[in-house]
Amino acid sequence: MRAGRVRVNGRVAKLGESADPEKDRIELDGEILVLQERSFWLLHKPPGVLTTTRDPEGRPTVLDLLPPAARKGRLFPVGRLDRDTEGLVLLTNDGEVSQALLHPSRGSEREYRVTVRGRLGEDTLRQLRRGVALDDGLTAPTQVGRPRYAAREGCSTFTLTMIEGRKRQIRRMLRKLGHPVTALLRTRMGPLRLGRLPVGEARPLRAEERESLLEHARRHGASA
């Protein structure tokens, strides 16, 4: 706006002014901005796919897994899963709902199924629940399910529910505690659950899921 690139009803817009996209003609660099209908897609991200809209190296992204009809809009992933992690990714064009799901102060939960090397003792479980000291600070408390130990594989599997989303946080926490992660799957984000959606497939939210998501966003501070 300071550069004079935005026009409303033919005149240059000024800071502090407001416009109604349903009534006013809004242009950016001469291109008319069209109000998009809110769109929500649920994706089961496979390992090896990037949670971003584009990659300069040409690696596959979550947008590549959407059907052509969904890619016509300007969708973006809500938060990130690292390249090696699989599971639930929500793609939308609604920034307010995204903020309600992501910001730690909103208290919106994310749930994961975690597999690590070794058997987790009570001290390790207590540290996970209370917070782990990482190089970027103490993590927020988490909810940890009772782990199941597979002696043949030498691995433990458990659920981990958290409200933070630092870069590679779960892997860093467990490595710090001496239990490197061997598999990581996000199964829930807010009210949305991965369910039985096959790996690599995407679908639009069902009506009841959409309603539940918007209500969740309202409760967690977004004006949805």
C-alpha positions in Angstrom: 0.0 0.0 0.0 2.9 2.4 0.8 4.2 1.8 -2.7 0.8 2.7 -4.2 0.3 -0.8 -5.7 -3.2 -1.3 -4.2 -6.3 0.4 -5.7 -9.9 0.3 -4.4 -12.6 1.3 -6.9 -10.0 2.9 -9.2 -8.1 5.0 -6.7 -4.9 4.4 -4.8 -5.6 3.0 -1.4 -4.2 4.6 1.8 -3.1 3.0 5.0 -5.9 2.7 7.5 -8.7 2.5 4.9 -10.9 -0.5 4.7 -12.7 -2.2 1.8 -15.3 -4.9 1.4 -14.1 -7.5 -1.1 -17.8 -8.5 -1.8 -18.7 -5.0 -2.8 -15.5 -3.1 -3.7 -13.2 -3.5 -6.7 -9.7 -4.2 -5.2 -6.7 -4.4 -7.4 -3.0 -5.3 -6.8 -0.6 -4.2 -9.5 -3.6 -3.8 -11.8 -4.9 -7.4 -11.2 -8.4 -7.6 -9.6 -8.4 -9.6 -6.4 -11.2 -12.2 -6.3 -12.6 -13.3 -3.0 -12.1 -17.1 -2.7 -14.5 -19.4 -1.0 -12.9 -21.0 2.0 -11.5 -24.3 1.1 -10.2 -27.1 3.4 -8.4 -30.3 2.3 -7.1 -33.2 4.4 -4.0 -34.9 3.2 -2.0 -38.0 4.4 1.5 -36.8 3.7 4.0 -39.6 2.9 7.6 -39.5 4.0 9.9 -37.7 1.4 7.3 -35.0 0.5 7.9 -31.4 1.6 5.2 -29.4 3.5 5.5 -26.3 1.4 3.9 -24.8 -1.7 7.0 -24.9 -3.9 10.5 -26.1 -3.8 13.4 -24.5 -5.8 15.0 -27.9 -6.2 12.0 -29.4 -7.7 11.3 -31.9 -5.0 7.7 -33.1 -4.5 5.5 -31.0 -2.2 2.1 -31.5 -0.6 0.4 -29.5 -3.4 1.6 -32.0 -5.9 -0.6 -34.6 -4.1 -3.8 -32.6 -4.5 -6.3 -33.2 -7.4 -6.1 -30.6 -10.2 -9.5 -29.1 -9.0 -8.0 -28.2 -5.6 -4.8 -26.8 -7.0 -6.7 -24.0 -8.9 -7.1 -22.1 -5.6 -4.3 -20.6 -3.5 -4.1 -23.3 -0.8 -1.3 -23.5 1.7 -0.4 -26.1 4.3 -1.2 -25.3 8.0 2.2 -25.7 9.7 4.8 -28.1 8.7 5.8 -31.7 9.0 9.4 -32.4 8.3 10.4 -34.3 5.2 10.7 -37.7 7.0 7.5 -37.4 8.9 4.1 -38.6 7.6 0.5 -38.0 8.6 -2.2 -35.4 8.7 -1.7 -32.1 6.9 -4.5 -29.5 6.5 -4.4 -27.3 3.4 -6.6 -24.2 3.3 -6.8 -20.6 2.1 -8.1 -19.4 5.5 -5.4 -17.6 7.5 -7.4 -17.1 10.6 -8.2 -20.8 11.0 -4.5 -21.6 10.4 -3.5 -19.2 13.2 -6.0 -20.7 15.6 -4.5 -24.2 15.0 -0.8 -23.2 15.1 -0.1 -20.6 17.7 1.0 -22.1 21.0 -1.0 -19.5 23.0 -4.2 -20.8 21.5 -3.7 -24.3 23.1 -4.7 -26.2 20.0 -3.5 -29.8 20.3 -1.5 -32.0 17.8 -1.3 -35.7 18.3 1.4 -38.1 17.0 2.2 -41.7 17.0 5.9 -42.0 17.8 8.2 -45.0 17.5 11.6 -44.8 19.2 14.6 -47.0 19.8 14.7 -48.7 23.2 12.4 -49.0 26.2 11.1 -45.8 27.7 11.5 -45.6 31.5 9.4 -43.6 33.9 12.0 -40.9 34.2 11.9 -40.4 30.5 8.1 -40.2 30.5 8.1 -37.7 33.3 10.6 -35.5 31.4 8.5 -35.6 28.3 5.4 -34.6 30.3 7.1 -31.8 32.1 9.2 -30.4 29.3 12.6 -31.1 27.8 15.5 -28.6 27.8 16.6 -28.0 24.2 19.0 -25.5 22.8 16.1 -23.1 22.0 14.5 -23.4 25.4 12.4 -25.7 27.6 9.5 -27.3 25.7 6.0 -27.1 26.9 4.5 -30.0 28.8 3.0 -32.8 26.7 0.6 -35.7 27.2 2.2 -39.1 26.8 0.4 -42.3 26.3 1.6 -45.6 27.8 4.3 -46.9 25.5 4.2 -50.4 24.0 7.6 -52.1 23.8 8.4 -54.6 20.9 11.3 -56.7 22.2 12.1 -58.2 18.7 12.5 -54.7 17.1 13.9 -53.1 20.3 11.5 -50.2 19.9 8.7 -48.5 21.8 5.6 -46.9 20.4 3.4 -44.3 22.1 1.2 -41.3 21.5 2.4 -37.8 22.2 0.0 -34.8 22.3 1.5 -31.3 22.3 0.6 -27.7 21.6 4.0 -26.5 20.3 5.4 -27.0 16.8 9.1 -26.1 16.8 11.3 -27.3 14.0 11.9 -31.1 14.3 10.8 -30.8 18.0 9.7 -34.3 18.7 12.9 -35.8 17.1 15.1 -33.4 19.1 13.3 -34.1 22.4 13.6 -37.9 22.1 17.2 -37.7 20.8 18.1 -35.6 23.9 16.5 -38.3 26.1 18.5 -41.1 24.4 15.7 -42.5 22.3 16.1 -41.6 18.6 12.8 -41.5 16.6 12.4 -44.3 14.0 8.9 -43.4 12.8 6.6 -40.4 13.3 3.0 -40.1 12.3 0.7 -37.1 13.0 -2.8 -38.5 13.6 -4.7 -35.4 14.8 -4.7 -31.7 14.5 -7.2 -29.8 16.6 -10.6 -31.6 16.0 -9.4 -33.2 12.7 -8.3 -36.8 12.6 -6.3 -38.7 10.0 -8.5 -41.8 10.3 -8.0 -44.3 7.5 -7.1 -41.9 4.7 -4.5 -43.8 2.6 -0.9 -42.5 2.4 -0.6 -40.0 -0.4 -4.3 -39.3 -0.8 -6.3 -36.1 -0.1 -9.9 -35.2 0.3 -12.0 -32.2 1.1 -13.3 -31.9 4.6 -16.7 -33.4 5.2 -19.5 -31.0 6.3 -19.3 -32.1 9.9 -15.5 -31.8 10.0 -15.7 -28.3 8.5 -18.2 -27.3 11.1 -16.2 -28.8 13.9 -13.0 -27.0 12.6 -14.7 -23.6 12.4 -16.1 -24.0 15.8 -12.7 -25.0 17.1 -11.2 -21.9 15.5 -13.8 -19.7 17.2 -13.1 -21.2 20.6 -9.4 -20.7 20.1 -9.5 -17.1 19.2 -10.1 -16.8 15.4 -13.1 -14.9 14.1 -14.2 -17.8 11.9 
